[in-house]
Structure formats: structure tokens, C-alpha cells
Amino acid sequence: MVTRSQIAGGPELYGLLLGAIGASAVGCAFILPRLTARFGADGLVALGELGTAVTLVMLGFARGPVIAVLACIIAGASWIAAIANLNISAQVSLPDWVRGRGLAMYVTVFFGSMTLGSAIWGEAAGVLGLASAHFLAGAGALAAIPLTRRWKLQTGAAMDLTPSMDWPEPVLAATVAIDSGPVLVTVEYRVDAANREHFLRALSALARERRRDGAYDWGIFEDTAEVGRFLETFLVESWAEHLRQHQRVTKADRLIQNRVRHFLRSEPVVTHLISAEARSMTS
């Protein structure tokens, strides 16, 4: 659209602009590790966003091939700088067992947003004019830098997502069919009254871990007859799913569990119960 409407160019110029984007992206990829080491993942994505805003403004002003080519060079470097760090963050922020599904959702949202955004900005260009649409998009890109500053990218250094494998095997009185369920897991805690609020705050982070690993209908209950006695409960779809939970707990999750244990008077007591209607226990 820029090539045809603003610069009055043809297929040759359009190919040159696309080539400038690609060459710039490839060139930037060679120095990307050094840039990431200097600016960090968050800083480099912010620079990529800034470069994208500059690109959009330049394309809005472009009336000749020189400015357009320079804009595309900046666009290619900005694109690879941002997308590489976003992709790495998406991969390392997910544990092994859910990485495939998580990346599938990430790619779906990413390309879905590009498709929807293309349609929206195409309509905006038709209503406001091509240059105005570029300027407006550039302003949005600039605004996104401070608005997203508090959300940090995960680079893998802060969280150890390898399985901890420190949950003990459940004690069984008889054989349990693997597809039995649902399974009710209870964890009994005893906490000093002075630590009640600290314990409940720490437990809220543990609740997110339980749900993430496959639990549903999570709850925490306080004994009315005994001060400091709490009962955590959560349901899991099947016995097989609960056994998978043992493999999904990461070393980072263990830190959350240790924070909860810090406020306990004694070791928690874990109980496993299976729906009696399943008739899953055999002697």
C-alpha cells in the first residue's frame, strides 16, 4: 500500500522493501546475543517496540524510496529483536509437561492478533488515510512500552522448572485402578494463631500451583473446634491425573511449598480419597 499509494512504486520497489526487512532481520540475528547481554530481554523488546514506532512514523512520511528502505531496515532489526526474546520467554517460562500446549496457545494468540490487527489497521487506513494510520499505530507502539513495563519476560535464570520429584508416593491399602476418580486430596495443617494471615497468603500461591498441575475445586477450611487447624482440599479428575501431579511439581514450586511449611507447627498430613461410587479398590 505504501509502495503503490505514497511512493508510486512498482513490484521492484516492493521486493526491495521486503528484502530490506529480511536482510536487516538476518543481520541483527548475528549480534542478538550481544545485544541481549547488554540490554536484557525486557530492554531489547522495548528497543524493538521503539524501533517499530520509528518505522511506522517514517513510513507515514515516506514519499520516496530512500526513507521507505531505511524504515524497513529498522523494521527488520526491531522485529527479530522483539520476536526472538518473546519466543524464548514463552518456552522457558513453561515446565516440560505443558510446554507443547502452552506454545500452541502462544502461537495461536500471536498470529490471531496479527490477523485481527491487520484487518483493524486496514479499516483505519481506509477511514483516516494511510499516513494517519501509521502515525496512530506508532503512537500506540510508544504507549505500549510504559504500559507493559511491569510485566517482565522470563529468561530462565530466575525459575527452575525441572521436576522436583519430592512428593512421597501415596500410601495404598489396596490396588487402585488407574482410571478411578475423582480423587479428593486433603492436607491438614496446624498453624500458630500469630501466623494465620501469613500462612493464608502463602497458601494462595500454592493454590495456583495445585490448579495449574491439574487440580480443581480447591479450598481451604478452618476448624471451628481447634484454633490453628486448617484443611486444604482439592479434587483431581482421576488417580492417573493425581500421579501425574507428582511429576509436574517443579523445583520452583518446592520453594512455594517451603514457604507454607515455614508457618507450620508440625508436618502436614496428606490424605487421598477416591469416590466410593467408582468401586476402584480391590483387595
Summary of the structure (lengths in Angstrom):
residues: 283
radius of gyration: 26.9
end to end distance: 74.6
largest distance: 83.9
contacts: 807
relative contact order: 0.11
helix: 63%
strand: 13%
